Amino acid sequence: MIHAYTCATCAGTGLVNDDSDSSPYQLSATCPDCDGTGIDN
């Protein structure tokens, strides 16, 4: 197991800012949390 820089945790929230959305946060399908571990193979 190694830390994967391409496996972001979105600051641990699973959410990401999106200025194009009326909500301050929205779920980001492109922001995986590696099953909550932040670690990937």
Sequence and secondary structure as in RCSB ss.txt:
>XXXX:A:sequence
MIHAYTCATCAGTGLVNDDSDSSPYQLSATCPDCDGTGIDN
>XXXX:A:secstr
 EE TTS  IIIIIEEE TTSSSSEEE TT   GGGTSEE 
